[in-house]
Amino acid sequence: MSSSFMSLPFWIPRGLGVVDGIARVCESELVLEFDVKESMVRIGTREVVLPFEEIESVAFKRRGLLRNALLFSARRLHPASSVPGSRAGQFALYITRENKNKAREVESLLAYGLARRNLSSMRDSLAPSRRNLRTPEDIT
């Protein structure tokens, strides 16, 4: 696993329970570690790894007066389906007011990683393929 750049505590409301966790942004992936609690029973700790290739977008939004959230959209349903509260490849990580600035930094780091991924794929698509290039030996 690559070294962690930043971590951010989050929570997800879930019916009568709550999910508390930490999001870590690494070089090429987002790692979500969380505890699932239903009422008074702790169900367990889980970890979900989302490579940047699977993340379509991320946005920091205010939700009401006291809530802040990082909203994610995944490229496919499967990676996001492991995150509690996900629907149609989208999920939200709720952030406390104290961690609002840190959440904005995480959004910036993720946006940078996504932009780097997009530039890399554009560069690969623009690079000429070897089979289309003719060498001097081919001409003679």
N, CA, C and O of each residue as an XYZ file, in Angstrom:
560
protein
N       0.859     -1.184      0.000
C       0.000      0.000      0.000
C       0.891      1.227      0.000
O       1.932      1.240      0.656
N       0.499      2.239     -0.716
C       1.266      3.475     -0.784
C       1.103      4.286      0.494
O       0.202      4.041      1.296
N       1.984      5.243      0.662
C       1.937      6.043      1.884
C       0.724      6.970      1.871
O       0.295      7.432      0.814
N       0.182      7.232      3.046
C      -1.008      8.077      3.154
C      -0.619      9.543      3.085
O       0.385      9.953      3.668
N      -1.407     10.329      2.378
C      -1.185     11.763      2.320
C      -2.035     12.478      3.355
O      -1.551     13.377      4.042
N      -3.297     12.088      3.474
C      -4.198     12.801      4.365
C      -5.319     11.870      4.802
O      -5.749     10.998      4.047
N      -5.790     12.068      6.037
C      -6.941     11.298      6.512
C      -8.002     12.264      7.021
O      -7.701     13.372      7.463
N      -9.257     11.812      6.947
C     -10.390     12.658      7.285
C     -11.461     11.822      7.969
O     -11.931     10.842      7.390
N     -11.864     12.186      9.201
C     -12.965     11.469      9.851
C     -14.296     11.816      9.177
O     -14.511     12.953      8.756
N     -15.184     10.821      9.081
C     -16.493     11.043      8.476
C     -17.535     10.194      9.193
O     -17.199      9.341     10.016
N     -18.795     10.437      8.873
C     -19.892      9.619      9.377
C     -20.957      9.540      8.295
O     -21.062     10.411      7.431
N     -21.743      8.473      8.366
C     -22.835      8.262      7.419
C     -24.063      7.870      8.230
O     -24.018      6.872      8.950
N     -25.167      8.627      8.136
C     -26.388      8.221      8.840
C     -26.956      6.960      8.196
O     -26.925      6.801      6.976
N     -27.476      6.067      9.039
C     -27.987      4.798      8.508
C     -29.160      4.324      9.355
O     -28.963      3.536     10.280
N     -30.353      4.775      9.068
C     -31.536      4.343      9.805
C     -31.390      4.606     11.287
O     -31.205      5.749     11.705
N     -31.473      3.547     12.090
C     -31.293      3.673     13.533
C     -29.828      3.644     13.938
O     -29.496      3.903     15.095
N     -28.970      3.336     13.010
C     -27.547      3.236     13.320
C     -26.753      4.366     12.701
O     -27.303      5.317     12.145
N     -25.459      4.233     12.812
C     -24.553      5.230     12.243
C     -23.274      4.513     11.824
O     -22.905      3.484     12.389
N     -22.622      5.068     10.842
C     -21.339      4.565     10.375
C     -20.314      5.653     10.663
O     -20.457      6.782     10.193
N     -19.283      5.319     11.432
C     -18.184      6.243     11.723
C     -16.931      5.711     11.049
O     -16.663      4.510     11.090
N     -16.161      6.600     10.428
C     -14.980      6.109      9.743
C     -13.938      7.162      9.478
O     -14.066      8.322      9.870
N     -12.896      6.717      8.795
C     -11.787      7.575      8.392
C     -11.534      7.327      6.909
O     -11.424      6.184      6.465
N     -11.444      8.411      6.158
C     -11.092      8.339      4.736
C      -9.630      8.735      4.601
O      -9.201      9.754      5.144
N      -8.869      7.926      3.875
C      -7.460      8.239      3.618
C      -7.257      8.389      2.120
O      -7.701      7.555      1.330
N      -6.586      9.453      1.746
C      -6.242      9.666      0.343
C      -4.796      9.245      0.164
O      -3.893      9.812      0.779
N      -4.581      8.246     -0.680
C      -3.236      7.775     -0.987
C      -2.885      8.194     -2.415
O      -3.648      8.919     -3.053
N      -1.745      7.747     -2.913
C      -1.264      8.182     -4.228
C      -2.260      7.926     -5.345
O      -2.470      8.790     -6.197
N      -2.872      6.760     -5.354
C      -3.741      6.420     -6.480
C      -5.061      5.804     -6.045
O      -5.750      5.175     -6.849
N      -5.421      5.983     -4.767
C      -6.659      5.371     -4.283
C      -7.208      6.109     -3.070
O      -6.497      6.829     -2.369
N      -8.487      5.901     -2.854
C      -9.181      6.407     -1.674
C      -9.519      5.193     -0.821
O     -10.166      4.259     -1.295
N      -9.086      5.202      0.435
C      -9.338      4.087      1.346
C     -10.321      4.554      2.410
O     -10.070      5.538      3.105
N     -11.437      3.847      2.537
C     -12.447      4.145      3.552
C     -12.440      3.025      4.576
O     -12.686      1.867      4.238
N     -12.157      3.368      5.833
C     -12.250      2.421      6.945
C     -13.392      2.888      7.822
O     -13.453      4.062      8.187
N     -14.309      1.976      8.172
C     -15.459      2.422      8.951
C     -15.999      1.319      9.842
O     -15.859      0.129      9.563
N     -16.634      1.769     10.943
C     -17.347      0.906     11.886
C     -18.830      1.042     11.615
O     -19.342      2.155     11.502
N     -19.521     -0.071     11.511
C     -20.967     -0.061     11.308
C     -21.623     -0.390     12.638
O     -21.342     -1.429     13.235
N     -22.507      0.507     13.107
C     -23.216      0.301     14.372
C     -24.711      0.404     14.116
O     -25.181      1.406     13.578
N     -25.449     -0.608     14.491
C     -26.915     -0.608     14.412
C     -27.442     -0.525     15.832
O     -27.177     -1.413     16.642
N     -28.179      0.521     16.142
C     -28.690      0.768     17.501
C     -27.533      0.702     18.479
O     -26.648      1.556     18.443
N     -27.520     -0.287     19.345
C     -26.451     -0.412     20.345
C     -25.462     -1.526     19.996
O     -24.542     -1.792     20.769
N     -25.637     -2.173     18.856
C     -24.801     -3.310     18.481
C     -23.787     -2.883     17.425
O     -24.142     -2.296     16.403
N     -22.536     -3.184     17.688
C     -21.475     -2.898     16.726
C     -21.359     -4.094     15.787
O     -21.087     -5.212     16.225
N     -21.564     -3.855     14.501
C     -21.542     -4.940     13.524
C     -20.115     -5.290     13.122
O     -19.809     -6.464     12.911
N     -19.255     -4.318     13.014
C     -17.865     -4.616     12.684
C     -17.198     -3.521     11.881
O     -17.830     -2.559     11.447
N     -15.896     -3.699     11.698
C     -15.083     -2.749     10.952
C     -14.870     -3.281      9.541
O     -14.604     -4.466      9.342
N     -14.992     -2.389      8.570
C     -14.785     -2.770      7.175
C     -13.863     -1.764      6.509
O     -13.686     -0.642      6.984
N     -13.281     -2.192      5.397
C     -12.409     -1.319      4.612
C     -12.793     -1.440      3.143
O     -12.955     -2.542      2.620
N     -12.935     -0.300      2.487
C     -13.241     -0.249      1.056
C     -12.148      0.570      0.381
O     -11.842      1.685      0.806
N     -11.568      0.015     -0.664
C     -10.525      0.708     -1.425
C     -11.101      1.075     -2.787
O     -11.544      0.210     -3.542
N     -11.089      2.366     -3.087
C     -11.582      2.870     -4.375
C     -10.409      3.461     -5.153
O      -9.933      4.542     -4.807
N      -9.932      2.780     -6.191
C      -8.879      3.376     -7.026
C      -9.407      4.624     -7.726
O     -10.602      4.725     -8.005
N      -8.527      5.564     -8.006
C      -8.943      6.786     -8.693
C      -9.605      6.481    -10.033
O     -10.447      7.253    -10.492
N      -9.236      5.362    -10.670
C      -9.846      4.996    -11.952
C     -11.344      4.759    -11.817
O     -12.080      4.881    -12.796
N     -11.802      4.424    -10.616
C     -13.213      4.120    -10.391
C     -14.022      5.331     -9.923
O     -15.246      5.250     -9.828
N     -13.355      6.453     -9.630
C     -14.053      7.649     -9.145
C     -14.277      8.601    -10.318
O     -13.329      9.001    -10.994
N     -15.514      8.952    -10.547
C     -15.863      9.882    -11.633
C     -15.705     11.333    -11.185
O     -15.114     12.148    -11.894
N     -16.242     11.653     -9.990
C     -16.159     13.034     -9.511
C     -16.283     13.071     -7.995
O     -16.758     12.127     -7.364
N     -15.838     14.196     -7.428
C     -15.966     14.452     -5.993
C     -16.281     15.935     -5.827
O     -15.742     16.782     -6.539
N     -17.164     16.234     -4.875
C     -17.545     17.634     -4.639
C     -17.831     17.836     -3.160
O     -18.428     16.977     -2.512
N     -17.406     18.971     -2.633
C     -17.705     19.345     -1.253
C     -18.963     20.205     -1.273
O     -19.028     21.197     -1.999
N     -19.962     19.825     -0.478
C     -21.235     20.565     -0.444
C     -21.664     20.798      0.994
O     -21.395     19.993      1.887
N     -22.333     21.911      1.190
C     -22.996     22.165      2.481
C     -24.367     21.543      2.420
O     -25.094     21.721      1.443
N     -24.725     20.816      3.454
C     -26.035     20.187      3.543
C     -26.746     20.765      4.746
O     -26.575     20.268      5.860
N     -27.531     21.791      4.551
C     -28.216     22.419      5.670
C     -27.287     23.356      6.422
O     -26.230     23.740      5.922
N     -27.699     23.719      7.638
C     -26.910     24.669      8.420
C     -25.669     24.051      9.038
O     -24.620     24.693      9.088
N     -25.770     22.822      9.507
C     -24.673     22.241     10.268
C     -23.955     21.099      9.563
O     -22.923     20.638     10.050
N     -24.463     20.637      8.449
C     -23.870     19.477      7.788
C     -23.030     19.881      6.582
O     -23.397     20.766      5.809
N     -21.908     19.213      6.451
C     -21.053     19.319      5.271
C     -20.846     17.904      4.762
O     -20.823     16.957      5.549
N     -20.696     17.753      3.464
C     -20.529     16.412      2.914
C     -19.598     16.440      1.714
O     -19.544     17.412      0.961
N     -18.863     15.339      1.558
C     -18.124     15.080      0.333
C     -18.988     14.130     -0.484
O     -19.293     13.028     -0.029
N     -19.383     14.541     -1.678
C     -20.243     13.738     -2.540
C     -19.396     13.090     -3.628
O     -18.643     13.767     -4.328
N     -19.524     11.782     -3.762
C     -18.746     11.015     -4.728
C     -19.658     10.397     -5.770
O     -20.780      9.991     -5.469
N     -19.168     10.330     -6.992
C     -19.812      9.576     -8.066
C     -18.781      8.596     -8.597
O     -17.655      8.975     -8.922
N     -19.175      7.334     -8.682
C     -18.272      6.301     -9.183
C     -18.564      6.034    -10.655
O     -19.664      6.299    -11.138
N     -17.577      5.513    -11.353
C     -17.756      5.179    -12.767
C     -18.590      3.915    -12.939
O     -19.284      3.759    -13.943
N     -18.524      3.015    -11.963
C     -19.283      1.762    -12.026
C     -19.982      1.547    -10.691
O     -19.596      2.134     -9.680
N     -21.001      0.714    -10.688
C     -21.747      0.448     -9.458
C     -20.961     -0.397     -8.461
O     -21.029     -0.156     -7.256
N     -20.225     -1.372     -8.948
C     -19.598     -2.346     -8.051
C     -18.694     -1.735     -6.977
O     -18.868     -2.071     -5.805
N     -17.745     -0.861     -7.306
C     -16.873     -0.347     -6.240
C     -17.629      0.440     -5.174
O     -17.314      0.337     -3.989
N     -18.614      1.215     -5.580
C     -19.346      2.059     -4.627
C     -20.374      1.277     -3.829
O     -20.818      1.743     -2.780
N     -20.762      0.102     -4.300
C     -21.816     -0.649     -3.611
C     -21.392     -1.133     -2.230
O     -22.250     -1.479     -1.418
N     -20.103     -1.169     -1.943
C     -19.614     -1.598     -0.625
C     -19.680     -0.491      0.417
O     -19.487     -0.748      1.605
N     -19.950      0.733     -0.015
C     -20.031      1.867      0.909
C     -21.473      1.985      1.404
O     -22.396      2.049      0.592
N     -21.682      2.014      2.731
C     -23.051      2.149      3.251
C     -23.709      3.434      2.746
O     -23.077      4.489      2.694
N     -24.963      3.330      2.381
C     -25.701      4.495      1.916
C     -25.501      4.825      0.451
O     -26.003      5.845     -0.021
N     -24.777      3.983     -0.282
C     -24.562      4.281     -1.703
C     -25.820      3.958     -2.494
O     -26.561      3.027     -2.176
N     -26.036      4.746     -3.522
C     -27.199      4.545     -4.388
C     -26.805      4.957     -5.799
O     -26.370      6.084     -6.036
N     -26.964      4.030     -6.724
C     -26.670      4.281     -8.142
C     -25.247      4.796     -8.354
O     -25.027      5.684     -9.177
N     -24.285      4.247     -7.619
C     -22.891      4.641     -7.794
C     -22.514      5.948     -7.136
O     -21.418      6.460     -7.361
N     -23.406      6.497     -6.324
C     -23.117      7.749     -5.630
C     -23.230      7.537     -4.129
O     -24.065      6.764     -3.658
N     -22.377      8.234     -3.384
C     -22.442      8.172     -1.925
C     -21.908      9.468     -1.338
O     -21.189     10.223     -1.993
N     -22.279      9.703     -0.083
C     -21.870     10.926      0.618
C     -21.175     10.555      1.915
O     -21.615      9.655      2.631
N     -20.095     11.247      2.210
C     -19.409     11.140      3.494
C     -19.663     12.449      4.222
O     -19.263     13.512      3.747
N     -20.321     12.381      5.365
C     -20.660     13.592      6.118
C     -19.496     13.982      7.014
O     -18.845     13.134      7.624
N     -19.253     15.277      7.078
C     -18.082     15.825      7.759
C     -18.547     16.797      8.833
O     -19.469     17.581      8.605
N     -17.914     16.750     10.004
C     -18.243     17.706     11.063
C     -17.709     19.088     10.695
O     -16.820     19.228      9.854
N     -18.263     20.083     11.335
C     -17.862     21.462     11.060
C     -16.380     21.681     11.363
O     -15.714     22.457     10.677
N     -15.865     21.003     12.382
C     -14.456     21.164     12.754
C     -13.521     20.677     11.647
O     -12.395     21.161     11.532
N     -13.975     19.730     10.841
C     -13.132     19.154      9.790
C     -13.463     19.691      8.399
O     -13.057     19.110      7.393
N     -14.195     20.793      8.344
C     -14.626     21.349      7.059
C     -13.436     21.719      6.172
O     -13.425     21.388      4.987
N     -12.442     22.397      6.731
C     -11.276     22.802      5.934
C     -10.467     21.598      5.471
O      -9.949     21.575      4.355
N     -10.368     20.609      6.336
C      -9.663     19.388      5.966
C     -10.396     18.671      4.831
O      -9.765     18.100      3.942
N     -11.727     18.705      4.866
C     -12.526     18.091      3.794
C     -12.280     18.798      2.468
O     -12.219     18.154      1.421
N     -12.141     20.106      2.508
C     -11.848     20.851      1.275
C     -10.463     20.475      0.734
O     -10.272     20.393     -0.479
N      -9.505     20.247      1.628
C      -8.178     19.806      1.205
C      -8.237     18.423      0.576
O      -7.589     18.164     -0.438
N      -9.025     17.531      1.187
C      -9.186     16.187      0.629
C      -9.830     16.275     -0.750
O      -9.422     15.572     -1.674
N     -10.833     17.135     -0.891
C     -11.466     17.326     -2.205
C     -10.432     17.784     -3.229
O     -10.426     17.300     -4.361
N      -9.560     18.709     -2.843
C      -8.523     19.202     -3.754
C      -7.540     18.101     -4.129
O      -7.167     17.973     -5.295
N      -7.118     17.302     -3.145
C      -6.205     16.193     -3.431
C      -6.834     15.195     -4.389
O      -6.191     14.738     -5.334
N      -8.099     14.858     -4.142
C      -8.786     13.916     -5.023
C      -8.974     14.504     -6.418
O      -8.794     13.801     -7.413
N      -9.332     15.773     -6.501
C      -9.501     16.414     -7.806
C      -8.174     16.421     -8.569
O      -8.153     16.219     -9.783
N      -7.079     16.651     -7.862
C      -5.758     16.609     -8.490
C      -5.460     15.208     -9.014
O      -4.993     15.048    -10.142
N      -5.732     14.194     -8.193
C      -5.509     12.812     -8.621
C      -6.359     12.439     -9.825
O      -5.885     11.756    -10.734
N      -7.613     12.883     -9.838
C      -8.497     12.597    -10.970
C      -8.023     13.328    -12.228
O      -8.066     12.767    -13.322
N      -7.574     14.570    -12.078
C      -7.066     15.320    -13.227
C      -5.800     14.668    -13.783
O      -5.619     14.586    -14.998
N      -4.934     14.209    -12.895
C      -3.713     13.520    -13.321
C      -4.052     12.248    -14.089
O      -3.422     11.937    -15.100
N      -5.064     11.508    -13.597
C      -5.513     10.294    -14.282
C      -6.053     10.635    -15.668
O      -5.736      9.954    -16.643
N      -6.869     11.690    -15.760
C      -7.449     12.075    -17.047
C      -6.377     12.517    -18.039
O      -6.445     12.174    -19.219
N      -5.386     13.279    -17.566
C      -4.301     13.708    -18.448
C      -3.490     12.522    -18.945
O      -3.082     12.481    -20.105
N      -3.262     11.569    -18.071
C      -2.512     10.380    -18.454
C      -3.255      9.593    -19.532
O      -2.647      9.131    -20.498
N      -4.562      9.443    -19.366
C      -5.323      8.698    -20.376
C      -5.380      9.468    -21.695
O      -5.362      8.855    -22.762
N      -5.449     10.803    -21.641
C      -5.426     11.598    -22.874
C      -4.079     11.472    -23.578
O      -4.013     11.344    -24.800
N      -3.003     11.512    -22.789
C      -1.667     11.389    -23.357
C      -1.510     10.032    -24.038
O      -0.935      9.938    -25.123
N      -2.024      8.983    -23.397
C      -1.934      7.647    -23.979
C      -2.738      7.545    -25.269
O      -2.311      6.885    -26.217
N      -3.894      8.192    -25.311
C      -4.719      8.104    -26.515
C      -4.139      8.928    -27.665
O      -4.398      8.622    -28.829
N      -3.359      9.966    -27.360
C      -2.760     10.791    -28.403
C      -1.426     10.253    -28.902
O      -0.984     10.618    -29.991
N      -0.786      9.398    -28.131
C       0.510      8.861    -28.527
C       0.326      7.951    -29.742
O      -0.587      7.125    -29.767
N       1.189      8.100    -30.744
C       1.062      7.232    -31.919
C       1.425      5.797    -31.554
O       2.349      5.553    -30.778
N       0.703      4.882    -32.110
C       1.007      3.480    -31.823
C       2.169      3.033    -32.700
O       2.371      3.560    -33.793
N       2.924      2.064    -32.216
C       4.110      1.583    -32.923
C       3.755      0.970    -34.272
O       4.521      1.105    -35.227
N       2.631      0.313    -34.367
C       2.311     -0.380    -35.613
C       1.934      0.599    -36.732
O       1.969      0.228    -37.906
N       1.577      1.831    -36.392
C       1.240      2.818    -37.411
C       2.465      3.594    -37.895
O       2.393      4.302    -38.900
N       3.572      3.465    -37.197
C       4.787      4.181    -37.579
C       5.583      3.353    -38.582
O       5.701      2.136    -38.443
N       6.117      4.014    -39.574
C       6.957      3.324    -40.553
C       8.410      3.686    -40.276
O       8.741      4.852    -40.064
N       9.236      2.718    -40.279
C      10.665      2.933    -40.076
C      11.352      2.990    -41.435
O      10.768      2.566    -42.432
N      12.575      3.502    -41.498
C      13.300      3.531    -42.780
C      13.464      2.135    -43.380
O      13.504      1.999    -44.603
N      13.557      1.108    -42.556
C      13.702     -0.255    -43.066
C      12.433     -0.704    -43.787
O      12.504     -1.501    -44.722
N      11.277     -0.204    -43.363
C      10.018     -0.578    -43.997
C       9.905      0.009    -45.402
O       9.264     -0.579    -46.273
N      10.520      1.155    -45.620
C      10.400      1.855    -46.898
C      11.234      1.167    -47.972
O      10.808      1.080    -49.124
N      12.409      0.682    -47.609
C      13.288      0.071    -48.611
C      12.965     -1.351    -48.900
O      13.629     -1.980    -49.724
